[in-house]
Amino acid sequence: MLDKFIAIRRFAGIGSAFPRSAVMAFAACLAMAGAALGASSLVSPAVQAQGAGGSLRAHVGVASCAGSTCHGRSAADGAVVRQDELMRWQEESSPSGAHSRAWRVIQEPRGQAIIRRMGLDSAGIQRECAGCHVTPGSARPADGVDCEACHGASGGWLSTHYTVGASHARNVAQGMTDLTSPRTKAQVCLDCHFSGDAKGQFIAHRIMAAGHPRISFELDLFTTLQQHHDEDADYVRRKGGKTNSMRMWAVGQAEAVKRSLELFSQPARATDGIFPEFTFYDCHSCHRRIYDGEEGNVTAVPNPGRPVHLGMPPYNDENIIMLLAAARVVAPDAAAGFDARSKAFHRAMGANRAEAVAAAQALRQSADALSSRFASASFTREQTFAIMESIASDAIGERFTDYGGAVQSVMAVDTLLNGLVNQGMVPAGSAGNLRVQINQAYAAVRDPNGFQPFAFRRALGGAVRSIRSLR
């Protein structure tokens, strides 16, 4: 799974080369996950308002965007926007075209194998898959995840968003989804790249057991993959500034924690038959090699962030760990409380369902408060370096006992350094010189079945020590 992340982790201005096969593998994975915006009760009030009724709710379709004077040009030479957005959305050789392939991938060998293993008929495919692989309201499933999946059903704003006097604020007021807001964007992407509560948007353990990619969420990575625009002077004027990748990353971590806890707290999501719904738990804490001989070793490493007994599946805390690392720098007054609630939640999982849900809601409140603070924080150069130091610190590093959290930490360090380059806070050439050390950290988590916590911590620490030289 990580190879797919590495292959497309764009390092602005730095020419890291990865095999094209790995890029295409991630594109297929991205398409399998989809990114459709459904009628989820978990999305923000701003996004919910878009579907409040009448024309705001009308899905118009891709063809309405495809004119040569709109977004259907073959060259990116538009005066305001690129105007080749449709071509990039359909690009066969790039992850940027993954959304357009979202429905098609179900018809391909891997999708068909998943369908066979799950025993789905056509109605079952609609029930289990269409919520993410097709834009809700679309009359053309073959379009997969189209423009309106992310930008919002355009019935209320399509005819005016390009007219004289149009502005981003007016478009949003008429129903366009405000993707400049990290919290809104995270909630849109989470619906399918993590799970939502609309029909066909919950990625249960049985779906992954049938062959669906493991769920993992990093908002800035997904933003980079699907960016169909240039953040030039015109963009800055219209949207009020460039995207702050560090803020996007941090808010994405907070919103992922919130979403996970919200879904976990819903009774209908809690179990699958007599078993707990294992999608909420750390995959690799259970998927370990079993040794029955006399010389068998316990391979689990104690995790101070998870006060649970051996043999109990721990909650998937990869985003929780990252959120704590960011909070220690950007919201230090709230970090200890968040950490305490995180530990209380893990502990409650060993008690009973009622206590676990109560602890989940308390932790969710802390994550929501951090998301709000991050959304308005500046994420300065010094703060960003401090967050990378926090991720590799002993206090956080000793929690990288399993593969999921370790992968998040490497992607985070790469994302944050990339953000510094994009913001002009670090020269691209200087950052590029550190590619070897970052790739060594990636190599330490390349094989989920061969993950070694202590070797990984050394590799991550080495990368961050090298990055420290840029301060």
One Martini backbone bead per residue (centre of mass of N, CA, C, O) as a GRO file, in nm:
protein
  471
    1MET     BB    1   0.057   0.063  -0.020
    2LEU     BB    2   0.295   0.269   0.012
    3ASP     BB    3   0.400   0.285  -0.277
    4LYS     BB    4   0.158   0.460  -0.369
    5PHE     BB    5   0.229   0.704  -0.198
    6ILE     BB    6   0.516   0.761  -0.287
    7ALA     BB    7   0.474   0.796  -0.599
    8ILE     BB    8   0.279   1.080  -0.541
    9ARG     BB    9   0.463   1.248  -0.355
   10ARG     BB   10   0.486   1.565  -0.401
   11PHE     BB   11   0.791   1.759  -0.454
   12ALA     BB   12   0.825   2.069  -0.486
   13GLY     BB   13   1.081   2.103  -0.722
   14ILE     BB   14   1.134   1.786  -0.692
   15GLY     BB   15   1.290   1.512  -0.877
   16SER     BB   16   1.129   1.252  -0.793
   17ALA     BB   17   1.154   0.912  -0.885
   18PHE     BB   18   0.898   0.685  -0.994
   19PRO     BB   19   0.737   0.431  -1.088
   20ARG     BB   20   0.476   0.407  -1.298
   21SER     BB   21   0.344   0.155  -1.169
   22ALA     BB   22   0.300   0.291  -0.892
   23VAL     BB   23   0.120   0.519  -0.984
   24MET     BB   24  -0.105   0.335  -1.107
   25ALA     BB   25  -0.167   0.183  -0.848
   26PHE     BB   26  -0.274   0.428  -0.697
   27ALA     BB   27  -0.494   0.507  -0.893
   28ALA     BB   28  -0.658   0.250  -0.849
   29CYS     BB   29  -0.696   0.288  -0.546
   30LEU     BB   30  -0.838   0.559  -0.558
   31ALA     BB   31  -1.077   0.462  -0.726
   32MET     BB   32  -1.177   0.250  -0.523
   33ALA     BB   33  -1.242   0.474  -0.303
   34GLY     BB   34  -1.310   0.737  -0.398
   35ALA     BB   35  -1.511   1.085  -0.375
   36ALA     BB   36  -1.799   1.100  -0.293
   37LEU     BB   37  -2.076   1.308  -0.225
   38GLY     BB   38  -2.295   1.258   0.021
   39ALA     BB   39  -2.583   1.237   0.245
   40SER     BB   40  -2.422   1.311   0.506
   41SER     BB   41  -2.436   1.373   0.856
   42LEU     BB   42  -2.110   1.444   0.879
   43VAL     BB   43  -2.120   1.695   0.744
   44SER     BB   44  -2.118   2.006   0.702
   45PRO     BB   45  -2.337   2.264   0.706
   46ALA     BB   46  -2.243   2.377   0.433
   47VAL     BB   47  -2.288   2.112   0.277
   48GLN     BB   48  -2.582   2.056   0.357
   49ALA     BB   49  -2.706   2.317   0.232
   50GLN     BB   50  -2.675   2.234  -0.064
   51GLY     BB   51  -2.926   2.004  -0.005
   52ALA     BB   52  -3.194   2.156   0.103
   53GLY     BB   53  -3.314   2.231  -0.193
   54GLY     BB   54  -3.402   2.231  -0.496
   55SER     BB   55  -3.166   2.359  -0.712
   56LEU     BB   56  -2.922   2.296  -0.524
   57ARG     BB   57  -2.958   1.971  -0.579
   58ALA     BB   58  -2.891   1.971  -0.872
   59HIS     BB   59  -2.771   1.751  -1.111
   60VAL     BB   60  -2.602   1.812  -1.423
   61GLY     BB   61  -2.308   1.741  -1.516
   62VAL     BB   62  -2.030   1.723  -1.716
   63ALA     BB   63  -2.130   1.858  -1.984
   64SER     BB   64  -2.172   2.148  -1.848
   65CYS     BB   65  -1.831   2.184  -1.838
   66ALA     BB   66  -1.720   2.114  -2.157
   67GLY     BB   67  -1.668   2.368  -2.281
   68SER     BB   68  -1.431   2.563  -2.452
   69THR     BB   69  -1.511   2.820  -2.252
   70CYS     BB   70  -1.448   2.645  -2.002
   71HIS     BB   71  -1.334   2.303  -1.917
   72GLY     BB   72  -1.266   2.181  -2.242
   73ARG     BB   73  -0.984   2.219  -2.298
   74SER     BB   74  -0.654   2.117  -2.430
   75ALA     BB   75  -0.545   2.382  -2.291
   76ALA     BB   76  -0.368   2.571  -2.034
   77ASP     BB   77  -0.497   2.902  -2.133
   78GLY     BB   78  -0.647   3.043  -1.926
   79ALA     BB   79  -0.712   3.347  -1.766
   80VAL     BB   80  -0.820   3.216  -1.490
   81VAL     BB   81  -0.845   2.928  -1.564
   82ARG     BB   82  -0.725   2.665  -1.730
   83GLN     BB   83  -0.964   2.480  -1.897
   84ASP     BB   84  -0.850   2.152  -1.856
   85GLU     BB   85  -1.008   1.985  -1.638
   86LEU     BB   86  -1.137   1.749  -1.797
   87MET     BB   87  -0.875   1.624  -1.899
   88ARG     BB   88  -0.754   1.568  -1.617
   89TRP     BB   89  -0.992   1.394  -1.514
   90GLN     BB   90  -0.932   1.182  -1.775
   91GLU     BB   91  -0.655   1.091  -1.713
   92GLU     BB   92  -0.494   0.784  -1.768
   93SER     BB   93  -0.174   0.847  -1.655
   94SER     BB   94  -0.315   0.964  -1.388
   95PRO     BB   95  -0.433   1.029  -1.070
   96SER     BB   96  -0.620   1.270  -1.172
   97GLY     BB   97  -0.817   1.034  -1.317
   98ALA     BB   98  -0.953   0.850  -1.094
   99HIS     BB   99  -1.245   0.954  -1.070
  100SER     BB  100  -1.337   0.873  -1.365
  101ARG     BB  101  -1.265   0.550  -1.284
  102ALA     BB  102  -1.449   0.449  -1.045
  103TRP     BB  103  -1.655   0.264  -1.201
  104ARG     BB  104  -1.473   0.097  -1.388
  105VAL     BB  105  -1.310  -0.060  -1.164
  106ILE     BB  106  -1.546  -0.261  -1.104
  107GLN     BB  107  -1.506  -0.409  -1.398
  108GLU     BB  108  -1.247  -0.504  -1.307
  109PRO     BB  109  -1.078  -0.762  -1.177
  110ARG     BB  110  -1.072  -0.663  -0.884
  111GLY     BB  111  -1.368  -0.581  -0.858
  112GLN     BB  112  -1.486  -0.860  -0.940
  113ALA     BB  113  -1.358  -1.017  -0.708
  114ILE     BB  114  -1.503  -0.871  -0.480
  115ILE     BB  115  -1.789  -0.936  -0.572
  116ARG     BB  116  -1.764  -1.244  -0.552
  117ARG     BB  117  -1.682  -1.265  -0.250
  118MET     BB  118  -1.957  -1.103  -0.163
  119GLY     BB  119  -2.207  -1.180  -0.341
  120LEU     BB  120  -2.291  -0.970  -0.567
  121ASP     BB  121  -2.531  -0.808  -0.713
  122SER     BB  122  -2.659  -0.539  -0.863
  123ALA     BB  123  -2.787  -0.437  -0.600
  124GLY     BB  124  -2.529  -0.469  -0.426
  125ILE     BB  125  -2.354  -0.268  -0.580
  126GLN     BB  126  -2.531  -0.026  -0.520
  127ARG     BB  127  -2.517  -0.054  -0.208
  128GLU     BB  128  -2.182  -0.086  -0.169
  129CYS     BB  129  -2.050   0.115  -0.418
  130ALA     BB  130  -2.203   0.376  -0.536
  131GLY     BB  131  -2.151   0.589  -0.304
  132CYS     BB  132  -1.835   0.625  -0.431
  133HIS     BB  133  -1.830   0.548  -0.758
  134VAL     BB  134  -2.073   0.757  -0.758
  135THR     BB  135  -2.253   1.029  -0.808
  136PRO     BB  136  -2.498   1.155  -0.655
  137GLY     BB  137  -2.753   1.198  -0.908
  138SER     BB  138  -2.640   1.057  -1.138
  139ALA     BB  139  -2.707   0.946  -1.485
  140ARG     BB  140  -2.379   0.865  -1.512
  141PRO     BB  141  -2.185   0.619  -1.400
  142ALA     BB  142  -1.939   0.642  -1.605
  143ASP     BB  143  -1.834   0.915  -1.460
  144GLY     BB  144  -1.834   0.867  -1.172
  145VAL     BB  145  -1.640   1.105  -1.024
  146ASP     BB  146  -1.738   1.419  -1.043
  147CYS     BB  147  -1.744   1.751  -1.007
  148GLU     BB  148  -1.998   1.750  -0.796
  149ALA     BB  149  -1.877   1.577  -0.571
  150CYS     BB  150  -1.692   1.833  -0.475
  151HIS     BB  151  -1.848   2.114  -0.570
  152GLY     BB  152  -2.136   2.048  -0.610
  153ALA     BB  153  -2.438   2.088  -0.683
  154SER     BB  154  -2.514   2.315  -0.971
  155GLY     BB  155  -2.808   2.435  -0.991
  156GLY     BB  156  -2.742   2.721  -0.827
  157TRP     BB  157  -2.441   2.812  -0.997
  158LEU     BB  158  -2.368   2.760  -1.296
  159SER     BB  159  -2.495   3.028  -1.449
  160THR     BB  160  -2.307   3.241  -1.245
  161HIS     BB  161  -1.990   3.169  -1.190
  162TYR     BB  162  -1.896   3.348  -1.475
  163THR     BB  163  -2.001   3.615  -1.427
  164VAL     BB  164  -2.043   3.923  -1.373
  165GLY     BB  165  -1.946   3.947  -1.030
  166ALA     BB  166  -1.822   3.703  -0.963
  167SER     BB  167  -1.759   3.493  -0.672
  168HIS     BB  168  -1.673   3.279  -0.438
  169ALA     BB  169  -1.878   3.367  -0.225
  170ARG     BB  170  -2.125   3.351  -0.414
  171ASN     BB  171  -2.103   3.057  -0.491
  172VAL     BB  172  -2.134   2.947  -0.206
  173ALA     BB  173  -2.414   3.078  -0.151
  174GLN     BB  174  -2.531   2.894  -0.410
  175GLY     BB  175  -2.373   2.587  -0.334
  176MET     BB  176  -2.086   2.580  -0.333
  177THR     BB  177  -1.812   2.418  -0.238
  178ASP     BB  178  -1.569   2.502   0.010
  179LEU     BB  179  -1.238   2.402  -0.066
  180THR     BB  180  -1.071   2.619   0.107
  181SER     BB  181  -1.177   2.457   0.342
  182PRO     BB  182  -1.041   2.217   0.526
  183ARG     BB  183  -1.294   2.103   0.668
  184THR     BB  184  -1.469   2.065   0.421
  185LYS     BB  185  -1.279   1.894   0.252
  186ALA     BB  186  -1.249   1.663   0.450
  187GLN     BB  187  -1.552   1.580   0.457
  188VAL     BB  188  -1.568   1.507   0.161
  189CYS     BB  189  -1.336   1.291   0.146
  190LEU     BB  190  -1.416   1.100   0.386
  191ASP     BB  191  -1.672   0.959   0.282
  192CYS     BB  192  -1.464   0.760   0.094
  193HIS     BB  193  -1.156   0.770   0.213
  194PHE     BB  194  -1.297   0.632   0.481
  195SER     BB  195  -1.612   0.720   0.575
  196GLY     BB  196  -1.963   0.703   0.573
  197ASP     BB  197  -2.337   0.716   0.629
  198ALA     BB  198  -2.408   0.658   0.361
  199LYS     BB  199  -2.489   0.484   0.105
  200GLY     BB  200  -2.200   0.306   0.036
  201GLN     BB  201  -1.966   0.444   0.263
  202PHE     BB  202  -1.891   0.187   0.428
  203ILE     BB  203  -1.577   0.041   0.524
  204ALA     BB  204  -1.570  -0.265   0.586
  205HIS     BB  205  -1.399  -0.542   0.673
  206ARG     BB  206  -1.528  -0.732   0.453
  207ILE     BB  207  -1.428  -0.558   0.215
  208MET     BB  208  -1.125  -0.588   0.270
  209ALA     BB  209  -1.125  -0.901   0.272
  210ALA     BB  210  -1.207  -0.896  -0.047
  211GLY     BB  211  -0.974  -0.648  -0.149
  212HIS     BB  212  -0.982  -0.381  -0.037
  213PRO     BB  213  -0.833  -0.117   0.044
  214ARG     BB  214  -0.687   0.024   0.285
  215ILE     BB  215  -0.759   0.261   0.516
  216SER     BB  216  -0.630   0.595   0.441
  217PHE     BB  217  -0.561   0.938   0.564
  218GLU     BB  218  -0.447   1.235   0.360
  219LEU     BB  219  -0.530   1.541   0.263
  220ASP     BB  220  -0.285   1.662   0.109
  221LEU     BB  221  -0.243   1.427  -0.079
  222PHE     BB  222  -0.524   1.438  -0.216
  223THR     BB  223  -0.500   1.727  -0.312
  224THR     BB  224  -0.258   1.684  -0.499
  225LEU     BB  225  -0.383   1.466  -0.688
  226GLN     BB  226  -0.662   1.666  -0.745
  227GLN     BB  227  -0.519   1.909  -0.879
  228HIS     BB  228  -0.676   2.139  -1.135
  229HIS     BB  229  -0.486   2.383  -1.045
  230ASP     BB  230  -0.347   2.704  -1.017
  231GLU     BB  231  -0.147   2.891  -0.776
  232ASP     BB  232  -0.178   3.191  -0.859
  233ALA     BB  233  -0.243   3.519  -0.855
  234ASP     BB  234  -0.541   3.478  -0.926
  235TYR     BB  235  -0.608   3.279  -0.704
  236VAL     BB  236  -0.531   3.455  -0.466
  237ARG     BB  237  -0.743   3.675  -0.528
  238ARG     BB  238  -1.004   3.489  -0.524
  239LYS     BB  239  -0.923   3.301  -0.247
  240GLY     BB  240  -0.707   3.451  -0.040
  241GLY     BB  241  -0.486   3.230  -0.115
  242LYS     BB  242  -0.286   2.987  -0.049
  243THR     BB  243  -0.224   2.678   0.022
  244ASN     BB  244  -0.183   2.527   0.341
  245SER     BB  245  -0.043   2.226   0.388
  246MET     BB  246  -0.015   2.213   0.696
  247ARG     BB  247  -0.308   2.272   0.763
  248MET     BB  248  -0.434   2.049   0.596
  249TRP     BB  249  -0.307   1.817   0.748
  250ALA     BB  250  -0.408   1.879   1.039
  251VAL     BB  251  -0.711   1.890   0.983
  252GLY     BB  252  -0.729   1.607   0.864
  253GLN     BB  253  -0.659   1.459   1.124
  254ALA     BB  254  -0.894   1.565   1.295
  255GLU     BB  255  -1.130   1.472   1.106
  256ALA     BB  256  -1.062   1.171   1.113
  257VAL     BB  257  -1.110   1.131   1.412
  258LYS     BB  258  -1.400   1.221   1.418
  259ARG     BB  259  -1.518   1.021   1.213
  260SER     BB  260  -1.443   0.760   1.355
  261LEU     BB  261  -1.600   0.821   1.624
  262GLU     BB  262  -1.879   0.861   1.502
  263LEU     BB  263  -1.910   0.578   1.379
  264PHE     BB  264  -1.851   0.410   1.634
  265SER     BB  265  -2.108   0.536   1.796
  266GLN     BB  266  -2.282   0.377   1.610
  267PRO     BB  267  -2.473   0.105   1.648
  268ALA     BB  268  -2.479   0.002   1.341
  269ARG     BB  269  -2.140  -0.003   1.343
  270ALA     BB  270  -2.032  -0.190   1.585
  271THR     BB  271  -2.133  -0.451   1.428
  272ASP     BB  272  -2.082  -0.800   1.289
  273GLY     BB  273  -2.286  -0.949   1.431
  274ILE     BB  274  -2.101  -1.080   1.700
  275PHE     BB  275  -1.895  -0.876   1.607
  276PRO     BB  276  -1.691  -0.648   1.578
  277GLU     BB  277  -1.597  -0.373   1.392
  278PHE     BB  278  -1.277  -0.400   1.252
  279THR     BB  279  -1.226  -0.124   1.100
  280PHE     BB  280  -1.144   0.032   1.382
  281TYR     BB  281  -0.887  -0.134   1.381
  282ASP     BB  282  -0.570  -0.250   1.396
  283CYS     BB  283  -0.461  -0.456   1.167
  284HIS     BB  284  -0.153  -0.535   1.272
  285SER     BB  285  -0.235  -0.640   1.562
  286CYS     BB  286  -0.354  -0.917   1.425
  287HIS     BB  287  -0.171  -0.940   1.159
  288ARG     BB  288   0.013  -1.190   1.268
  289ARG     BB  289   0.237  -1.403   1.344
  290ILE     BB  290   0.227  -1.749   1.440
  291TYR     BB  291   0.362  -1.915   1.735
  292ASP     BB  292   0.368  -2.260   1.865
  293GLY     BB  293   0.627  -2.298   1.975
  294GLU     BB  294   0.858  -2.288   2.232
  295GLU     BB  295   1.001  -2.025   2.070
  296GLY     BB  296   0.787  -1.833   2.088
  297ASN     BB  297   0.696  -1.493   2.016
  298VAL     BB  298   0.616  -1.183   2.116
  299THR     BB  299   0.551  -0.909   1.882
  300ALA     BB  300   0.448  -0.711   2.063
  301VAL     BB  301   0.459  -0.364   2.143
  302PRO     BB  302   0.456  -0.146   2.371
  303ASN     BB  303   0.193   0.112   2.423
  304PRO     BB  304   0.146   0.411   2.595
  305GLY     BB  305  -0.128   0.501   2.430
  306ARG     BB  306  -0.230   0.188   2.505
  307PRO     BB  307  -0.425   0.084   2.778
  308VAL     BB  308  -0.395  -0.241   2.697
  309HIS     BB  309  -0.422  -0.566   2.670
  310LEU     BB  310  -0.315  -0.843   2.567
  311GLY     BB  311  -0.526  -0.942   2.286
  312MET     BB  312  -0.636  -0.660   2.229
  313PRO     BB  313  -0.781  -0.478   2.004
  314PRO     BB  314  -0.678  -0.187   1.880
  315TYR     BB  315  -0.729   0.111   1.796
  316ASN     BB  316  -0.708   0.318   1.528
  317ASP     BB  317  -0.437   0.574   1.589
  318GLU     BB  318  -0.288   0.729   1.356
  319ASN     BB  319  -0.437   1.012   1.379
  320ILE     BB  320  -0.399   1.060   1.679
  321ILE     BB  321  -0.094   1.084   1.682
  322MET     BB  322  -0.072   1.326   1.488
  323LEU     BB  323  -0.250   1.519   1.650
  324LEU     BB  324  -0.069   1.530   1.898
  325ALA     BB  325   0.186   1.640   1.761
  326ALA     BB  326   0.050   1.909   1.675
  327ALA     BB  327  -0.063   2.005   1.951
  328ARG     BB  328   0.216   2.045   2.100
  329VAL     BB  329   0.258   2.311   1.918
  330VAL     BB  330  -0.026   2.468   1.851
  331ALA     BB  331  -0.183   2.331   2.133
  332PRO     BB  332  -0.046   2.285   2.430
  333ASP     BB  333  -0.297   2.329   2.627
  334ALA     BB  334  -0.453   2.063   2.480
  335ALA     BB  335  -0.275   1.805   2.467
  336ALA     BB  336  -0.309   1.661   2.740
  337GLY     BB  337  -0.616   1.623   2.720
  338PHE     BB  338  -0.614   1.456   2.464
  339ASP     BB  339  -0.436   1.228   2.568
  340ALA     BB  340  -0.617   1.143   2.803
  341ARG     BB  341  -0.865   1.074   2.625
  342SER     BB  342  -0.729   0.860   2.457
  343LYS     BB  343  -0.662   0.664   2.688
  344ALA     BB  344  -0.951   0.639   2.792
  345PHE     BB  345  -1.061   0.508   2.539
  346HIS     BB  346  -0.889   0.257   2.531
  347ARG     BB  347  -0.972   0.159   2.815
  348ALA     BB  348  -1.285   0.141   2.759
  349MET     BB  349  -1.269  -0.099   2.554
  350GLY     BB  350  -1.234  -0.303   2.817
  351ALA     BB  351  -1.522  -0.273   2.929
  352ASN     BB  352  -1.766  -0.114   2.753
  353ARG     BB  353  -1.972   0.031   2.535
  354ALA     BB  354  -2.066   0.280   2.694
  355GLU     BB  355  -1.782   0.382   2.776
  356ALA     BB  356  -1.664   0.401   2.490
  357VAL     BB  357  -1.864   0.612   2.379
  358ALA     BB  358  -1.813   0.833   2.586
  359ALA     BB  359  -1.507   0.856   2.524
  360ALA     BB  360  -1.538   0.919   2.222
  361GLN     BB  361  -1.691   1.190   2.259
  362ALA     BB  362  -1.470   1.333   2.418
  363LEU     BB  363  -1.249   1.306   2.200
  364ARG     BB  364  -1.405   1.446   1.974
  365GLN     BB  365  -1.416   1.725   2.106
  366SER     BB  366  -1.111   1.769   2.102
  367ALA     BB  367  -1.076   1.741   1.794
  368ASP     BB  368  -1.263   1.976   1.719
  369ALA     BB  369  -1.104   2.198   1.861
  370LEU     BB  370  -0.843   2.153   1.698
  371SER     BB  371  -0.957   2.202   1.419
  372SER     BB  372  -1.037   2.497   1.471
  373ARG     BB  373  -0.751   2.599   1.540
  374PHE     BB  374  -0.606   2.509   1.283
  375ALA     BB  375  -0.784   2.671   1.073
  376SER     BB  376  -0.650   2.955   1.214
  377ALA     BB  377  -0.367   2.883   1.174
  378SER     BB  378  -0.044   2.956   1.036
  379PHE     BB  379   0.196   2.772   1.017
  380THR     BB  380   0.488   2.814   1.062
  381ARG     BB  381   0.806   2.742   1.024
  382GLU     BB  382   0.862   2.668   1.321
  383GLN     BB  383   0.617   2.487   1.366
  384THR     BB  384   0.679   2.278   1.148
  385PHE     BB  385   0.946   2.183   1.261
  386ALA     BB  386   0.827   2.107   1.540
  387ILE     BB  387   0.639   1.882   1.438
  388MET     BB  388   0.858   1.698   1.329
  389GLU     BB  389   0.995   1.666   1.601
  390SER     BB  390   0.748   1.548   1.746
  391ILE     BB  391   0.713   1.290   1.575
  392ALA     BB  392   1.028   1.195   1.657
  393SER     BB  393   0.986   1.178   1.936
  394ASP     BB  394   0.967   0.989   2.214
  395ALA     BB  395   0.666   1.045   2.289
  396ILE     BB  396   0.572   0.952   1.995
  397GLY     BB  397   0.757   0.720   1.882
  398GLU     BB  398   0.658   0.492   2.095
  399ARG     BB  399   0.375   0.462   1.915
  400PHE     BB  400   0.529   0.303   1.677
  401THR     BB  401   0.411  -0.028   1.675
  402ASP     BB  402   0.263   0.015   1.399
  403TYR     BB  403   0.214   0.064   1.069
  404GLY     BB  404   0.006   0.297   1.039
  405GLY     BB  405   0.151   0.519   1.207
  406ALA     BB  406   0.418   0.513   1.052
  407VAL     BB  407   0.312   0.602   0.778
  408GLN     BB  408   0.198   0.874   0.868
  409SER     BB  409   0.471   0.996   0.959
  410VAL     BB  410   0.613   1.003   0.686
  411MET     BB  411   0.402   1.163   0.531
  412ALA     BB  412   0.416   1.408   0.717
  413VAL     BB  413   0.708   1.494   0.678
  414ASP     BB  414   0.683   1.527   0.373
  415THR     BB  415   0.447   1.727   0.370
  416LEU     BB  416   0.577   1.953   0.545
  417LEU     BB  417   0.820   2.004   0.365
  418ASN     BB  418   0.657   2.066   0.112
  419GLY     BB  419   0.512   2.311   0.237
  420LEU     BB  420   0.763   2.486   0.276
  421VAL     BB  421   0.824   2.506  -0.023
  422ASN     BB  422   0.551   2.625  -0.125
  423GLN     BB  423   0.588   2.884   0.082
  424GLY     BB  424   0.902   2.971   0.071
  425MET     BB  425   1.069   2.856   0.343
  426VAL     BB  426   1.220   2.650   0.145
  427PRO     BB  427   1.443   2.540  -0.056
  428ALA     BB  428   1.424   2.305  -0.294
  429GLY     BB  429   1.720   2.213  -0.308
  430SER     BB  430   1.763   2.157  -0.007
  431ALA     BB  431   1.537   1.949   0.021
  432GLY     BB  432   1.637   1.751  -0.203
  433ASN     BB  433   1.896   1.655  -0.039
  434LEU     BB  434   1.688   1.474   0.164
  435ARG     BB  435   1.573   1.227   0.003
  436VAL     BB  436   1.734   0.989   0.117
  437GLN     BB  437   1.626   0.998   0.409
  438ILE     BB  438   1.326   0.973   0.343
  439ASN     BB  439   1.350   0.703   0.186
  440GLN     BB  440   1.443   0.543   0.434
  441ALA     BB  441   1.177   0.573   0.586
  442TYR     BB  442   1.003   0.439   0.372
  443ALA     BB  443   1.154   0.164   0.370
  444ALA     BB  444   1.066   0.093   0.674
  445VAL     BB  445   0.742   0.080   0.536
  446ARG     BB  446   0.709  -0.102   0.278
  447ASP     BB  447   0.657  -0.365   0.465
  448PRO     BB  448   0.401  -0.471   0.661
  449ASN     BB  449   0.528  -0.773   0.726
  450GLY     BB  450   0.829  -0.622   0.808
  451PHE     BB  451   0.780  -0.458   1.055
  452GLN     BB  452   1.014  -0.249   1.256
  453PRO     BB  453   0.996  -0.031   1.504
  454PHE     BB  454   1.297   0.040   1.577
  455ALA     BB  455   1.401   0.083   1.290
  456PHE     BB  456   1.204   0.304   1.220
  457ARG     BB  457   1.278   0.516   1.433
  458ARG     BB  458   1.562   0.559   1.325
  459ALA     BB  459   1.483   0.654   1.041
  460LEU     BB  460   1.308   0.894   1.125
  461GLY     BB  461   1.521   1.041   1.295
  462GLY     BB  462   1.721   1.082   1.060
  463ALA     BB  463   1.541   1.260   0.885
  464VAL     BB  464   1.489   1.488   1.096
  465ARG     BB  465   1.783   1.563   1.144
  466SER     BB  466   1.828   1.659   0.855
  467ILE     BB  467   1.604   1.876   0.852
  468ARG     BB  468   1.719   2.054   1.082
  469SER     BB  469   1.934   2.201   0.899
  470LEU     BB  470   1.711   2.409   0.776
  471ARG     BB  471   1.669   2.606   1.033
   0.00000   0.00000   0.00000
